[in-house]
Each structure stands twice: as C-alpha cells, then as structure tokens.
C-alpha cells in the first residue's frame, strides 16, 4: 500500500503519521500500539486466570 495518497494533494495523510493525538496527548505510533497490545494481552490473561479458577472451585453443598 502506498503511503502517499494522490487524492489529497499536498495535505499530509493522517494515517501514516509518526505521532498520534489521543485525549490531548501526543503518542508515538509504535509506543501507543505496543502499550495497547501489552494491556490487552495482560487483560486477557487475567480474564483466563479468573475463568479457570472459577472452574476449579470445589463446590460446597
């Protein structure tokens, strides 16, 4: 995929920038993407741990 969008003329293409703005803060694309991947992986591991602990509970009745 080409990084230059010929339809936009001289305006910069916002999808291929080095930095992004979220909630008024500037983030590097690599830093932001890496933190999102790590946070989602940790969240899913915690969820998996919770589900497996719930399945291994001894039922008292």
C-alpha positions as MATLAB code, in Angstrom:
seq = 'XXXXXXXXXXXXXXXXXXXXXXXXXXXXXXXXXXXXXXXXXXXXXXXXXXXXXXXXXXXXX';
ca = [
       0.000    0.000    0.000;
       1.390    3.360   -0.913;
       1.903    5.927    1.818;
       1.212    8.870   -0.444;
      -2.451    9.421   -1.122;
      -2.621   11.060   -4.528;
      -6.194   12.273   -3.934;
      -5.280   14.596   -1.072;
      -2.903   16.851   -2.944;
      -0.301   18.458   -0.662;
      -2.107   17.717    2.625;
      -0.426   15.138    4.900;
      -2.001   11.724    5.199;
      -3.108   11.320    8.832;
      -2.986    7.506    8.757;
       0.773    7.343    8.210;
       1.944    9.925   10.758;
       4.725    9.240   13.247;
       2.687   10.626   16.112;
      -0.978   10.479   17.023;
      -3.051   12.626   19.365;
      -5.390   10.939   21.843;
      -7.214   12.939   24.508;
      -4.901   15.912   24.013;
      -1.670   13.904   24.410;
       0.855   13.101   21.692;
       1.957    9.484   21.414;
       4.399    7.817   19.087;
       2.605    5.242   16.956;
       4.984    2.437   17.951;
       4.706    3.279   21.665;
       0.930    3.509   21.601;
       0.473    0.296   19.603;
       2.872   -1.597   21.853;
       1.122   -0.439   25.017;
      -2.293   -1.401   23.607;
      -1.031   -4.894   22.708;
       0.555   -5.427   26.131;
      -2.508   -4.123   28.004;
      -4.908   -6.298   26.020;
      -2.687   -9.366   26.483;
      -2.498   -8.821   30.246;
      -6.249   -8.220   30.442;
      -6.994  -11.439   28.586;
      -4.570  -13.396   30.783;
      -6.287  -12.071   33.920;
      -9.674  -13.000   32.479;
      -8.428  -16.505   31.611;
      -7.000  -16.924   35.110;
     -10.312  -15.865   36.670;
     -12.309  -18.252   34.455;
     -10.016  -21.194   35.198;
     -10.036  -20.506   38.958;
     -13.825  -20.378   38.872;
     -13.986  -23.747   37.087;
     -11.597  -25.368   39.589;
     -13.534  -24.227   42.674;
     -14.704  -27.012   44.923;
     -18.445  -26.848   45.185;
     -19.668  -26.899   48.745;
     -23.191  -28.134   49.177;
];
